[in-house]
């Protein structure tokens, strides 16, 4: 269960800082808010869910911002280029005009602009290229440089789960899954986990890097770990993919499914 008392204090502080008056809390848990003469009825269910998984105060800041912030235009290229990143998403039927990199049939990377706090995230569309007077290649080059810088600032922590060496990125960035596609990924993970590697990204919050043969055996530890990955995918609001990825010098390709034997034909 989330720390309700702490969450309420953070929420009340952020509402006050934004000039939003908390009128009441209803019996069903909703908030009645007043902002610039308008009354807002707001559910906090999603915030409770997210705060339970990751008690990050920035979640509260983003939640309040989403209530009142109007869409903002992207900054000029000189400023925007420093804040472009890969945002991993499940790959839907793509009918949008967003700039994307297709990873597998179930996963894509959406090029996204973020403010300094990663509070305002804006997917970049093809129309931005004309506004910036740049090419898709220019944008991709900027994204890769920024992802490389983010990875340099991020610790790769390796721990054992049973007999399995598992690497995780210690960062609160929403672009954590995109670190797998950083230009310096190999030099970061190879000394600790070998090369090539497997990657599992069941959801945005959980990204795991493993030695390429880590899940070959069907012992209790690997079955339990695979079941845990499926659980994370099913329970998260930000589920990404049930595919494992093989990341090697030749590129990235699917390497089966994260689940235990019998899961989706494993």
Secondary structure, DSSP 8 states (H G I E B T S, - for coil): ---HHHHHHHHHHHHHHTT-EEEEE-TTS-EEEEETTEEEEE--HHHHHHHHH---HHHHHHHHHHHH--------HHHHGGGEEEEEEE-----S-B-EEEEETTEEEEEEEE-TTS-SEEE-BHHHHHHHT--HHHHHHHHHHHHHHHHHTSEEEEEEETTEEEEEEE---TTGGGGGG-TTHHHHHHHHH-SSEEEEEEETTEEEEEETTTT-S-SHHHHHHHHHHHHHHHH-TTB--SEEEEEETTEEEEEEESS-TTGGG-
